[in-house]
């Protein structure tokens, strides 16, 4: 059963989340993000609707290779790019808009960075963003406003079993939480319905990544996100703490083949939902947006 929205995870420090959102990512999206994007893009084959236009939410972190996969699938659809920060939007433009002399410019529809169509887009694509949002319900509501009637949302994010080995290690050593709490897929489904989406379909899988050393594991983890838990360590740790973590991690999270290798679990949640036609509650007084009113009148004429 879903928890009360006021108490629902994730346990996220909003200031730290906003700081992470503005932090420029590396030149390439993390391998895990691209791999999850590839797996999510394969799910599009089961959706018969063909979008006329679509929007990619935060593709710099979600994956430019993933963006290219979706763009190839829907070659005739106009893509929009939505980055949460103006600086990141400029970087995304540099990466995605082909120069006029490039053959790539004439091989497909160029992405747009202006306001979305007034009626919304037929597909909103959001790869690996939701679990880092300080107010996920507000973000889902924004996605709902951005999707056209009969359009759909596709997203992926991390689930509760993510980094279970590292969280157990931190708890055993008496350290603060190793990560903020990740939301269960059933709660995501409830939030989608509450925002106005219909027919949410959720599924999950667990991916285990291995590294040759603890240092390699910790370096890649930094590219995937940050610990946004309000009760996390309040200040930077020293070299002694870092050495203790590097020593303990291969013991607490050993790979099957041993040899000092580290293995960590990531629970990946995939979800999609459609936006149905708006309905008006039969109250004594009701407020309807101009956009919803136009859609209802249009459907009435049809």
C-alpha positions in Angstrom: 0.0 0.0 0.0 1.3 3.5 -0.9 2.6 5.7 1.9 1.2 9.1 2.8 2.6 11.6 0.3 4.0 13.8 3.1 6.0 10.9 4.4 6.9 9.2 1.1 10.5 8.8 0.2 12.9 9.9 -1.2 14.5 11.5 1.8 16.2 14.4 -0.1 17.9 17.6 1.0 16.4 20.1 -1.6 19.4 22.4 -1.4 21.8 19.6 -2.2 19.5 18.4 -5.0 19.4 21.8 -6.6 23.2 22.0 -6.4 23.5 18.6 -8.1 21.0 19.7 -10.8 23.2 22.7 -11.7 26.5 20.8 -11.6 27.9 20.3 -15.1 28.0 16.6 -16.0 31.0 15.1 -17.7 31.6 15.0 -21.4 29.8 11.7 -21.6 26.8 10.4 -19.7 27.5 7.5 -17.3 27.7 4.1 -18.9 24.8 2.9 -16.6 22.5 5.7 -17.8 23.2 5.0 -21.4 22.6 1.2 -20.9 19.3 1.9 -19.1 18.3 4.3 -21.8 19.1 1.6 -24.4 16.9 -0.9 -22.6 14.1 1.6 -22.2 14.2 2.6 -25.9 13.7 -1.1 -26.8 10.4 -0.9 -24.9 9.1 1.6 -27.4 8.5 -1.2 -29.9 5.5 -2.3 -27.8 3.8 1.1 -28.1 1.8 1.6 -31.3 1.4 5.3 -31.0 3.9 7.2 -33.2 4.6 10.7 -31.9 4.7 13.8 -34.1 6.9 15.5 -31.6 8.7 14.5 -28.4 10.8 16.0 -25.6 13.9 14.7 -23.9 14.2 15.7 -20.3 17.8 16.4 -19.2 19.6 14.4 -22.0 23.1 15.4 -20.9 22.8 13.2 -17.9 20.2 10.9 -19.4 22.5 10.1 -22.3 23.1 11.6 -25.8 23.5 8.1 -27.3 20.0 7.3 -25.8 18.7 10.6 -27.4 20.0 9.5 -30.7 18.3 6.1 -30.4 14.9 7.6 -29.8 15.5 10.2 -32.6 16.3 7.4 -35.1 13.2 5.5 -34.1 11.0 8.6 -34.7 12.9 10.2 -37.6 9.9 12.4 -38.7 9.1 13.6 -35.2 10.4 17.0 -34.0 12.4 16.7 -30.8 12.5 19.3 -28.0 15.3 19.5 -25.4 14.6 20.4 -21.8 17.5 21.0 -19.5 16.9 22.3 -16.0 19.7 24.9 -16.2 20.4 27.5 -18.9 24.1 26.6 -18.9 23.3 22.9 -19.4 20.9 23.8 -22.2 23.7 25.6 -24.0 25.9 22.6 -23.7 23.2 20.3 -24.9 22.7 22.6 -28.0 26.4 22.4 -28.8 26.3 18.6 -28.6 23.0 18.0 -30.4 22.6 20.7 -33.1 24.7 19.7 -36.1 26.5 22.6 -37.9 25.1 23.8 -41.2 27.9 22.2 -43.2 27.5 18.7 -41.6 25.6 16.0 -43.4 24.1 15.0 -40.1 22.1 18.3 -40.2 20.1 17.1 -43.2 19.6 13.5 -42.1 16.9 14.2 -39.5 14.9 16.8 -37.7 17.0 19.2 -35.6 16.2 19.5 -31.9 14.5 22.6 -30.6 15.2 24.4 -27.4 12.3 26.9 -27.3 9.0 26.5 -25.5 7.1 23.3 -26.1 4.0 23.3 -28.3 1.0 24.8 -26.5 -0.9 21.5 -26.7 2.1 19.5 -25.4 4.3 16.8 -26.9 3.2 13.3 -27.8 6.1 11.7 -25.9 8.1 13.0 -22.9 11.2 10.9 -22.4 13.0 11.1 -19.0 15.9 8.8 -18.4 17.4 8.5 -14.9 16.2 11.9 -13.5 13.3 11.2 -11.2 15.2 9.7 -8.3 17.3 12.8 -7.9 14.3 15.2 -7.8 13.7 17.1 -4.5 10.0 17.2 -5.2 9.1 14.2 -7.4 5.4 14.8 -7.3 5.8 18.4 -8.6 8.1 17.1 -11.3 5.6 14.5 -12.4 2.9 17.2 -12.4 5.1 19.3 -14.7 5.6 16.4 -17.0 1.8 15.9 -17.1 1.4 19.5 -18.2 4.0 19.0 -20.9 2.3 15.9 -22.5 -0.4 16.3 -25.0 -3.8 14.5 -24.6 -3.4 10.9 -25.7 0.4 11.4 -25.5 2.6 9.3 -23.1 5.5 9.6 -20.6 8.4 7.2 -20.5 10.9 7.3 -17.6 13.4 5.3 -15.7 14.9 5.8 -12.2 16.7 3.9 -9.4 14.7 1.9 -6.9 15.0 0.9 -3.2 17.4 -1.9 -3.6 20.1 0.3 -5.2 23.4 0.2 -3.3 22.0 -2.2 -0.7 25.6 -3.5 -0.1 27.0 -0.1 0.6 24.1 1.0 2.7 24.5 -2.2 4.8 28.2 -1.4 5.2 27.6 2.2 6.4 25.0 0.9 8.9 27.3 -1.7 10.2 30.1 0.8 10.8 27.7 3.3 12.5 28.1 5.9 9.7 25.2 8.1 8.5 23.1 6.8 5.5 25.1 6.1 2.4 22.3 7.4 0.1 18.9 9.0 0.2 15.9 6.6 0.1 14.8 5.6 -3.4 11.1 5.3 -4.1 9.3 2.0 -4.7 7.7 1.5 -8.2 4.2 1.1 -6.7 4.5 4.6 -5.1 5.6 6.0 -8.5 2.5 4.4 -10.1 0.3 6.1 -7.4 2.0 9.5 -8.1 1.4 9.1 -11.8 -2.3 8.5 -11.3 -2.5 11.4 -8.8 -1.0 13.7 -11.4 -3.6 12.8 -14.0 -1.9 10.1 -16.0 -3.7 6.8 -16.8 -2.8 3.2 -17.3 0.7 3.4 -15.7 2.8 0.3 -16.3 5.8 -0.2 -14.0 8.4 -2.9 -14.1 11.9 -3.3 -12.6 15.1 -5.2 -12.9 18.3 -5.5 -10.9 21.7 -4.8 -12.5 24.9 -5.8 -10.7 28.0 -3.8 -11.7 31.5 -5.0 -10.8 34.8 -3.1 -10.6 38.4 -4.3 -10.2 39.0 -2.1 -7.1 37.1 -0.1 -4.6 38.7 3.1 -6.0 37.3 2.4 -9.4 33.8 1.7 -7.9 33.8 5.0 -5.9 35.0 7.0 -8.9 32.1 5.8 -11.1 29.5 6.2 -8.3 30.4 9.9 -8.3 29.3 10.2 -11.9 25.9 8.6 -11.2 24.7 11.1 -8.5 25.2 12.3 -5.0 24.1 11.3 -1.5 21.2 13.7 -0.9 20.1 12.4 2.4 19.6 15.2 5.0 21.4 13.1 7.6 24.5 12.3 5.5 28.0 13.2 6.7 27.8 17.0 7.3 31.4 17.7 6.2 34.1 16.2 4.0 35.9 13.2 5.4 39.6 12.7 5.6 42.1 10.3 4.0 41.8 7.8 6.9 38.0 7.5 6.4 38.5 7.1 2.7 41.1 4.4 3.2 38.8 2.6 5.7 35.9 2.6 3.1 38.2 1.3 0.3 39.4 -1.5 2.6 35.9 -2.5 3.8 34.0 -2.3 0.5 35.6 -5.4 -1.3 34.8 -7.4 1.9 31.2 -6.2 2.3 30.4 -6.1 -1.5 32.6 -8.8 -3.0 32.2 -9.9 -6.7 31.4 -13.5 -7.3 34.9 -14.1 -8.7 36.6 -12.5 -5.7 40.1 -11.2 -6.2 39.2 -7.9 -4.4 36.7 -7.0 -7.0 33.6 -5.0 -5.9 30.0 -5.7 -6.9 27.1 -3.3 -6.2 23.4 -3.8 -7.0 21.2 -1.2 -8.8 17.5 -1.6 -8.9 16.2 0.0 -12.1 12.5 1.0 -12.4 10.9 1.6 -15.8 7.5 3.3 -16.2 5.2 4.6 -18.8 1.7 6.1 -18.7 -0.7 7.9 -21.0 -2.4 11.2 -20.6 -6.2 10.8 -21.1 -8.6 13.5 -22.2 -9.4 16.0 -19.4 -12.6 15.6 -17.4 -14.5 18.2 -15.4 -15.8 17.4 -11.9 -19.5 18.2 -11.5 -19.2 20.7 -8.7 -21.2 23.8 -8.1 -18.3 25.8 -9.4 -15.4 24.4 -11.4 -12.3 25.9 -12.9 -11.0 24.6 -16.2 -7.9 25.7 -18.0 -8.2 27.2 -21.5 -6.1 24.4 -22.9 -8.4 21.7 -21.4 -11.5 23.6 -22.5 -10.3 23.7 -26.1 -9.5 19.9 -26.0 -12.9 19.0 -24.6 -14.7 21.2 -27.2 -12.7 19.7 -30.0 -13.5 16.2 -28.8 -17.2 17.1 -28.6 -17.2 18.2 -32.2 -15.5 15.0 -33.2 
